[in-house]
Amino acid sequence: MYLLYLYNSFNNYKIPSKIPSSFYTVEKIATMWWQSRHARF
């Protein structure tokens, strides 16, 4: 699941027209990363 987010963020950065979407994806990754630090899945 986490790799899927990373893959989507990578594709979003490759497409300039999806900049707002990439920022949203980065925020999702940051949230998941923060949660993973405090709660081991």
Backbone as a printed PyTorch tensor [residue, N CA C, xyz], in Angstrom:
tensor([[[  0.8310,  -1.1950,   0.0000],
         [  0.0000,   0.0000,   0.0000],
         [  0.8710,   1.2520,   0.0000]],

        [[  1.8970,   1.2400,   0.8470],
         [  2.7860,   2.3980,   0.9180],
         [  3.5630,   2.5840,  -0.3840]],

        [[  3.9800,   1.4590,  -0.9820],
         [  4.7130,   1.5350,  -2.2530],
         [  3.8280,   2.1090,  -3.3420]],

        [[  2.5290,   1.8320,  -3.2560],
         [  1.5960,   2.3660,  -4.2490],
         [  1.5530,   3.8890,  -4.1710]],

        [[  1.5760,   4.4210,  -2.9510],
         [  1.5920,   5.8740,  -2.7810],
         [  2.8830,   6.4700,  -3.3390]],

        [[  4.0050,   5.7970,  -3.0880],
         [  5.2790,   6.2920,  -3.6030],
         [  5.2870,   6.2820,  -5.1280]],

        [[  4.7160,   5.2150,  -5.7010],
         [  4.6660,   5.0960,  -7.1590],
         [  3.7930,   6.1860,  -7.7530]],

        [[  2.6580,   6.4580,  -7.1170],
         [  1.7560,   7.4980,  -7.6050],
         [  2.4020,   8.8700,  -7.4930]],

        [[  3.1230,   9.1250,  -6.3990],
         [  3.7710,  10.4170,  -6.2160],
         [  4.8590,  10.6120,  -7.2700]],

        [[  5.5710,   9.5390,  -7.6060],
         [  6.6190,   9.6240,  -8.6230],
         [  6.0190,   9.9750,  -9.9800]],

        [[  4.8900,   9.3460, -10.3200],
         [  4.2350,   9.6280, -11.5950],
         [  3.6880,  11.0440, -11.6240]],

        [[  3.1790,  11.5250, -10.4940],
         [  2.6310,  12.8720, -10.4370],
         [  3.7260,  13.9110, -10.6550]],

        [[  4.9130,  13.6600, -10.1270],
         [  6.0070,  14.6050, -10.3090],
         [  6.4840,  14.6230, -11.7580]],

        [[  6.2840,  13.5140, -12.4710],
         [  6.6950,  13.4620, -13.8720],
         [  5.7220,  14.2170, -14.7610]],

        [[  4.4920,  14.4440, -14.2630],
         [  3.4780,  15.1360, -15.0580],
         [  3.2410,  16.5350, -14.4780]],

        [[  3.7260,  17.5900, -15.1530],
         [  3.6010,  18.9590, -14.6380],
         [  2.1470,  19.3880, -14.4550]],

        [[  1.2380,  18.8400, -15.2560],
         [ -0.1560,  19.2770, -15.2020],
         [ -0.8650,  18.7580, -13.9580]],

        [[ -0.1860,  17.8620, -13.2080],
         [ -0.8210,  17.2980, -12.0150],
         [ -0.0940,  17.7510, -10.7560]],

        [[  0.3440,  18.9970, -10.7580],
         [  1.0840,  19.5220,  -9.6060],
         [  0.2300,  19.5270,  -8.3300]],

        [[ -1.0230,  20.0320,  -8.3780],
         [ -1.8520,  20.0080,  -7.1690],
         [ -2.0500,  18.5820,  -6.6590]],

        [[ -2.1960,  17.6320,  -7.5690],
         [ -2.3860,  16.2370,  -7.1790],
         [ -1.1270,  15.7020,  -6.5110]],

        [[  0.0420,  16.1270,  -6.9870],
         [  1.2910,  15.6440,  -6.4090],
         [  1.4560,  16.1720,  -4.9870]],

        [[  1.0760,  17.4310,  -4.7770],
         [  1.1600,  17.9870,  -3.4300],
         [  0.2420,  17.2310,  -2.4820]],

        [[ -0.9440,  16.8670,  -2.9720],
         [ -1.8860,  16.0990,  -2.1570],
         [ -1.3010,  14.7340,  -1.8290]],

        [[ -0.6440,  14.1170,  -2.8100],
         [ -0.0460,  12.7990,  -2.5970],
         [  1.1020,  12.8870,  -1.5940]],

        [[  1.9050,  13.9340,  -1.6980],
         [  3.0190,  14.1160,  -0.7620],
         [  2.4940,  14.2730,   0.6590]],

        [[  1.3840,  15.0080,   0.7860],
         [  0.7950,  15.1880,   2.1140],
         [  0.3110,  13.8530,   2.6720]],

        [[ -0.2570,  13.0250,   1.7940],
         [ -0.7200,  11.7020,   2.2180],
         [  0.4640,  10.8480,   2.6750]],

        [[  1.5700,  10.9180,   1.9240],
         [  2.7630,  10.1410,   2.2790],
         [  3.3190,  10.6220,   3.6170]],

        [[  3.3510,  11.9430,   3.8070],
         [  3.8650,  12.4920,   5.0610],
         [  3.0070,  12.0490,   6.2360]],

        [[  1.7010,  12.0100,   6.0210],
         [  0.7880,  11.5690,   7.0800],
         [  1.0120,  10.1050,   7.4040]],

        [[  1.1430,   9.2780,   6.3700],
         [  1.3690,   7.8470,   6.5790],
         [  2.7190,   7.6200,   7.2600]],

        [[  3.7350,   8.3940,   6.8600],
         [  5.0630,   8.2540,   7.4600],
         [  5.0210,   8.6300,   8.9380]],

        [[  4.3090,   9.7130,   9.2540],
         [  4.2070,  10.1570,  10.6400],
         [  3.4770,   9.1220,  11.4790]],

        [[  2.4020,   8.5550,  10.9230],
         [  1.6390,   7.5370,  11.6430],
         [  2.4760,   6.2710,  11.8280]],

        [[  3.2860,   5.9340,  10.8370],
         [  4.0910,   4.7140,  10.9190],
         [  5.1750,   4.8460,  11.9940]],

        [[  5.5720,   6.0820,  12.2940],
         [  6.5840,   6.2860,  13.3290],
         [  5.9910,   6.0600,  14.7180]],

        [[  4.7130,   6.3840,  14.8790],
         [  4.0930,   6.3040,  16.1990],
         [  3.2570,   5.0460,  16.3730]],

        [[  2.9370,   4.3920,  15.2790],
         [  2.1410,   3.1610,  15.3640],
         [  2.6490,   2.1690,  14.3290]],

        [[  3.3450,   1.1480,  14.7900],
         [  3.9030,   0.1500,  13.8690],
         [  2.7910,  -0.6790,  13.2540]],

        [[  2.7890,  -0.7800,  11.9530],
         [  1.7460,  -1.5490,  11.2730],
         [  2.1410,  -3.0200,  11.2260]]])
